[in-house]
Amino acid sequence: MTNIEPTLGGTSVRDIVLGNREIVDRIITAIAPTNPEQHGTGDASQAADIRWAVEHSLQAAADSLTGRPNDDELLRASAVRRFEEGSSFSSVIAAYHRGVAVIWEQLRAHAGREDDATLAECARLLFVHLERITSALAADFERTWTVSRLGERDARFAIFTALTQGGDAEGEAHRSGRTLASRYGILVVRLRRAEDSSPGDVIARRETQRLRSAIDSVAGGEVLAVLGAAGGTALVPLRDGGDTIEDLRRALQAGFGRNCTGAWVEAGISEIADALHVAEELLEIALAIRGEGEVHTLDDLLLEYQSARPGPGRALLARRIDGVGDELLQTVDAYLASGGDRRSTAAALHVHPNTVDYRLGRVLTLTGMEATTPEGAAQLRAARVANRLERAAHERLDG
């Protein structure tokens, strides 16, 4: 555009945009539905702060259309205030687009047949204006959202820490304006990461977000969690009438398959710190004896949990199978997993059923525990748990 002050129908574009007070009212009417709570309706939509923002937006649009320097700071400050008051990004952007649409209709109404080139240039400049405003508001919204998110994260972490360490959780919740659930499910989860994944890369961040989304999909937005690429801990509020653990199992299975292993314990607020220790032990037991891919409860691992209590009893129980070779132990595991079915055990191991009988007989000779009797099977199961946990404990000390 070569003319600094372009005209349409003999009237300067600047006067078309700024010279008619009715355009302010039309814009206010147009933007009110985008966010009635913030913009108001009827007389409320004529509030001074709304009118002020629209008038300054018109001034900015007129500057863009006539090639004048444009200071967006006042408009951005107004938008930031809307964000801080709870307006969504989409509602603020929609309001600007509706306002520009009213300006465009005003310009088009004044244009004559000879003004096609000027009108086209006005359209281009309005698009440039919208692009600049949208980009600036997106950056401001991101900053506002980040500050809000950091505050939200800090508040959640303070409550999480208080609950898991026996602190003043009620006080932390009160300070952040939150309400605690009466009971929580404590989920401790471990993810098996891909070999090419590292804590700082995109894959790791994506896995963390997938884990958070899977948990939130079951429990809603009030989960208190510390999660990372390797897993973490989540406190899930329990509500009446729901089967949270089964829903979580399905969500984690769908999202991660056998790459996710977890433990779940339910507790009241005052019991969470102790319940967390139980959940951590259950996860350790599950990884040691059940392998990966499930979320376990205390009911699932009750015998194993009791057998795993640290102390001289566990060490003595573990030593009872120290002299048993890996092939025999593999046979014991398969036999116990099959519920004592020798043919299923043989099929799983790709051997003859008589071979299973022979190996179990060797175990009886070496340990004095007979897998084919209820008492012997229970003793062997407990010994396997104790042995694996003792080995894991020694490996941690050696490492």
SULDAJO-V993897 format. One record per backbone hydrogen bond with DSSP energy under -1.0 kcal/mol. CO is the residue of the C=O (numbers start at 0). NH is the residue of the N-H. E is the energy in kcal/mol with one decimal. If there is no record, write none. Layout:
co=CO nh=NH e=E
co=CO nh=NH e=E
//
This chain:
co=5 nh=12 e=-3.0
co=7 nh=10 e=-1.6
co=10 nh=7 e=-2.9
co=11 nh=15 e=-2.2
co=12 nh=16 e=-2.1
co=13 nh=17 e=-2.7
co=14 nh=18 e=-2.6
co=19 nh=22 e=-1.3
co=20 nh=24 e=-1.1
co=21 nh=25 e=-2.3
co=22 nh=26 e=-2.2
co=23 nh=27 e=-2.5
co=24 nh=28 e=-2.4
co=25 nh=29 e=-2.1
co=26 nh=30 e=-2.5
co=27 nh=31 e=-1.5
co=30 nh=33 e=-1.5
co=31 nh=34 e=-1.3
co=34 nh=38 e=-3.3
co=35 nh=39 e=-2.0
co=40 nh=43 e=-1.6
co=41 nh=44 e=-1.0
co=42 nh=45 e=-1.7
co=43 nh=46 e=-1.5
co=46 nh=50 e=-2.5
co=47 nh=51 e=-2.7
co=48 nh=52 e=-1.9
co=49 nh=53 e=-2.3
co=50 nh=54 e=-2.7
co=51 nh=55 e=-2.2
co=52 nh=56 e=-1.9
co=53 nh=57 e=-2.4
co=54 nh=58 e=-2.0
co=55 nh=59 e=-2.1
co=56 nh=60 e=-2.3
co=57 nh=61 e=-2.7
co=58 nh=62 e=-2.2
co=59 nh=63 e=-2.1
co=60 nh=64 e=-2.2
co=61 nh=65 e=-1.3
co=62 nh=67 e=-2.3
co=71 nh=75 e=-2.9
co=72 nh=76 e=-2.7
co=73 nh=77 e=-2.2
co=74 nh=78 e=-2.3
co=75 nh=79 e=-2.9
co=76 nh=80 e=-1.9
co=77 nh=81 e=-1.8
co=78 nh=82 e=-2.6
co=79 nh=83 e=-2.7
co=80 nh=84 e=-1.7
co=81 nh=86 e=-2.8
co=82 nh=85 e=-1.4
co=87 nh=91 e=-1.7
co=88 nh=92 e=-2.5
co=89 nh=93 e=-2.5
co=90 nh=94 e=-1.8
co=91 nh=95 e=-1.9
co=92 nh=96 e=-2.3
co=93 nh=97 e=-2.5
co=94 nh=98 e=-2.2
co=95 nh=99 e=-2.4
co=96 nh=100 e=-2.1
co=97 nh=101 e=-1.9
co=98 nh=102 e=-2.0
co=99 nh=103 e=-2.7
co=100 nh=104 e=-2.2
co=101 nh=105 e=-2.1
co=102 nh=106 e=-2.4
co=103 nh=107 e=-2.8
co=104 nh=108 e=-2.0
co=111 nh=114 e=-1.7
co=114 nh=118 e=-3.1
co=115 nh=119 e=-2.5
co=116 nh=120 e=-2.2
co=117 nh=121 e=-2.3
co=118 nh=122 e=-2.2
co=119 nh=123 e=-2.1
co=120 nh=124 e=-2.5
co=121 nh=125 e=-2.3
co=122 nh=126 e=-2.0
co=123 nh=127 e=-2.3
co=124 nh=128 e=-2.5
co=125 nh=129 e=-2.7
co=126 nh=130 e=-2.5
co=127 nh=131 e=-2.4
co=128 nh=132 e=-2.6
co=129 nh=133 e=-3.1
co=130 nh=134 e=-2.5
co=131 nh=135 e=-2.2
co=132 nh=136 e=-2.8
co=133 nh=137 e=-2.4
co=134 nh=138 e=-2.0
co=135 nh=139 e=-2.3
co=136 nh=140 e=-3.1
co=137 nh=141 e=-2.3
co=138 nh=142 e=-2.0
co=139 nh=143 e=-2.8
co=140 nh=144 e=-3.4
co=141 nh=145 e=-2.5
co=142 nh=146 e=-2.4
co=143 nh=147 e=-2.4
co=144 nh=148 e=-3.0
co=145 nh=149 e=-2.7
co=146 nh=150 e=-2.2
co=147 nh=151 e=-2.5
co=148 nh=152 e=-3.1
co=149 nh=153 e=-2.7
co=150 nh=154 e=-2.2
co=151 nh=155 e=-2.5
co=152 nh=156 e=-2.7
co=153 nh=157 e=-2.2
co=154 nh=158 e=-1.9
co=155 nh=159 e=-2.9
co=156 nh=160 e=-2.9
co=157 nh=161 e=-2.1
co=158 nh=162 e=-2.6
co=159 nh=163 e=-2.4
co=160 nh=164 e=-1.6
co=161 nh=166 e=-2.7
co=166 nh=168 e=-1.7
co=167 nh=171 e=-2.0
co=168 nh=172 e=-2.6
co=169 nh=173 e=-2.4
co=170 nh=174 e=-2.3
co=171 nh=175 e=-1.3
co=172 nh=177 e=-3.2
co=173 nh=176 e=-1.2
co=182 nh=237 e=-2.3
co=183 nh=266 e=-2.5
co=184 nh=235 e=-3.0
co=185 nh=264 e=-1.7
co=186 nh=233 e=-2.6
co=187 nh=262 e=-2.3
co=188 nh=231 e=-2.4
co=189 nh=260 e=-2.5
co=193 nh=196 e=-1.8
co=197 nh=200 e=-1.9
co=200 nh=204 e=-2.0
co=201 nh=205 e=-2.6
co=202 nh=206 e=-2.5
co=203 nh=207 e=-2.2
co=204 nh=208 e=-2.3
co=205 nh=209 e=-2.4
co=206 nh=210 e=-2.3
co=207 nh=211 e=-2.4
co=208 nh=212 e=-2.7
co=209 nh=213 e=-2.3
co=210 nh=214 e=-2.0
co=211 nh=215 e=-2.8
co=212 nh=216 e=-2.2
co=214 nh=217 e=-1.0
co=214 nh=218 e=-2.2
co=215 nh=219 e=-2.8
co=223 nh=234 e=-3.6
co=225 nh=232 e=-2.2
co=227 nh=230 e=-1.2
co=229 nh=190 e=-2.7
co=230 nh=227 e=-3.0
co=231 nh=188 e=-2.8
co=232 nh=225 e=-2.6
co=233 nh=186 e=-2.9
co=234 nh=223 e=-2.2
co=235 nh=184 e=-3.1
co=238 nh=241 e=-1.3
co=242 nh=246 e=-2.1
co=243 nh=247 e=-2.7
co=244 nh=248 e=-2.5
co=245 nh=249 e=-2.1
co=246 nh=250 e=-2.4
co=247 nh=251 e=-3.0
co=248 nh=252 e=-2.3
co=249 nh=253 e=-2.5
co=250 nh=254 e=-1.9
co=251 nh=255 e=-2.6
co=252 nh=256 e=-1.6
co=255 nh=258 e=-2.0
co=258 nh=191 e=-2.9
co=260 nh=189 e=-3.3
co=261 nh=295 e=-2.9
co=262 nh=187 e=-2.4
co=264 nh=185 e=-3.9
co=266 nh=183 e=-2.8
co=267 nh=270 e=-1.4
co=268 nh=271 e=-1.1
co=270 nh=274 e=-2.6
co=271 nh=275 e=-2.5
co=272 nh=276 e=-1.2
co=273 nh=277 e=-1.7
co=274 nh=278 e=-2.6
co=275 nh=279 e=-2.5
co=276 nh=280 e=-2.1
co=277 nh=281 e=-2.7
co=278 nh=282 e=-2.3
co=279 nh=283 e=-1.9
co=280 nh=284 e=-2.6
co=281 nh=285 e=-3.0
co=282 nh=286 e=-2.6
co=283 nh=287 e=-1.6
co=284 nh=288 e=-2.5
co=285 nh=289 e=-2.2
co=285 nh=290 e=-1.1
co=293 nh=261 e=-2.7
co=295 nh=263 e=-2.6
co=296 nh=300 e=-1.2
co=300 nh=304 e=-3.2
co=301 nh=305 e=-2.3
co=302 nh=306 e=-2.3
co=303 nh=307 e=-1.2
co=305 nh=308 e=-1.2
co=310 nh=314 e=-1.9
co=311 nh=315 e=-2.5
co=312 nh=316 e=-2.4
co=313 nh=317 e=-2.5
co=314 nh=318 e=-1.8
co=317 nh=320 e=-1.3
co=318 nh=321 e=-1.4
co=320 nh=323 e=-1.5
co=324 nh=328 e=-2.3
co=325 nh=329 e=-2.6
co=326 nh=330 e=-1.6
co=327 nh=331 e=-2.3
co=328 nh=332 e=-2.7
co=329 nh=333 e=-2.3
co=330 nh=334 e=-2.5
co=331 nh=335 e=-2.7
co=332 nh=336 e=-2.5
co=333 nh=337 e=-1.5
co=334 nh=339 e=-2.4
co=335 nh=338 e=-1.3
co=340 nh=344 e=-2.2
co=341 nh=345 e=-2.5
co=342 nh=346 e=-2.4
co=343 nh=347 e=-2.4
co=344 nh=348 e=-1.9
co=345 nh=350 e=-2.4
co=351 nh=354 e=-1.2
co=351 nh=355 e=-1.3
co=352 nh=356 e=-2.2
co=353 nh=357 e=-2.4
co=354 nh=358 e=-2.5
co=355 nh=359 e=-2.6
co=356 nh=360 e=-2.0
co=357 nh=361 e=-2.0
co=358 nh=362 e=-2.1
co=359 nh=363 e=-2.1
co=360 nh=364 e=-2.1
co=361 nh=365 e=-2.3
co=362 nh=366 e=-2.5
co=363 nh=367 e=-2.3
co=369 nh=372 e=-1.6
co=372 nh=376 e=-3.0
co=373 nh=377 e=-2.1
co=374 nh=378 e=-2.2
co=375 nh=379 e=-2.7
co=376 nh=380 e=-2.4
co=377 nh=381 e=-2.3
co=378 nh=382 e=-2.5
co=379 nh=383 e=-2.5
co=380 nh=384 e=-2.0
co=381 nh=385 e=-2.6
co=382 nh=386 e=-2.7
co=383 nh=387 e=-2.2
co=384 nh=388 e=-2.4
co=385 nh=389 e=-2.5
co=386 nh=390 e=-2.2
co=387 nh=391 e=-2.5
co=388 nh=392 e=-2.4
co=389 nh=393 e=-2.3
co=390 nh=394 e=-2.5
co=391 nh=395 e=-2.0
co=392 nh=396 e=-1.9
co=393 nh=397 e=-2.6
co=394 nh=398 e=-2.3
//
